[in-house]
Amino acid sequence: MIPCTPQRGFTLLELMISITVVTVITASVSGTWGAIVERYTRYAVQSTLSQTFASARSSAVKFAEITTICPLDAAMECSRDWDRPLTVFLDPMNERGLTSHTKILRIFEIPEDGSIKASKSGPMERRYFQYNPNGTARGTLGNLVWCPNSHNSSSAIQLRMNFGGRITWARDSNQDGIKEDAQGQPLSCP
C-alpha cells in the first residue's frame, strides 16, 4: 500500500495576503517605472537633438553650404510640426524645403513619448534652423522645448542655439527642480 500524503494548497487567507503583496509591489514599481521611462526618453531626445545640430553644423562647414534643419511636411517644405522626423539638408539657395538644389544629409527620428515646440519667429512658431557655411547661426536665434506626454515641467528640456551656432541647454539655476529659459522663467509644459 502506498502511504497517502495529505495535499496542501493555499488557504483563503494566504491567497489574500499574496494578492495584496503583489498589488503593493506592482503599484510601487509602476510609478517608478514611469519615471524611469520618462528620464530615458528625455535623455534620448536630448541626445538626438544634439546629434542633429552637430551634424548640421559640421556639414555646413564641410560642404561650405547653407545647411537647414527642419521637420518636413507632405510637400517637402519646412513645417512647424517639430514632432515629425528632423531632416538635415544642404540648402545652397536658402529654399527651406527639398528641391533639385538641395541634398538630404541625415534624417533624425525623435522619440514619440513627448512633444517639441519651437520658439516664435514673428507671430508663428519657427519652421527651421540654419547654419552658414562657416558654422555660425543663420537668421534669427531660437530654441526648442521638449515636454513629456505627462506634461511634467520638471522633465522638460530646452535647446538654445547661439549666434556662434553652438547649442546650449536650459539649466535649473535656482535648484527648484524646473529648468529656466533664457529669460530666467521656468519651462512649462501646457
Secondary structure, DSSP 4 states (H G I P E B T S, - for coil): -PPP-------HHHHHHHHHHHHHHHHHHHHHHHHHHHHHHHHHHHHHHHHHHHHHHHHHHHHTS-EEEEEB-TTSBB-S-TTSPEEEEE-TT--SB--TT-EEEEEEPPPSSEEEEEPEETTEE---EEE-TTSSEESS-EEEEEEETT--GGG-EEEEE-TTS-EEE-B-TT-SSS-B-TTSPBP---
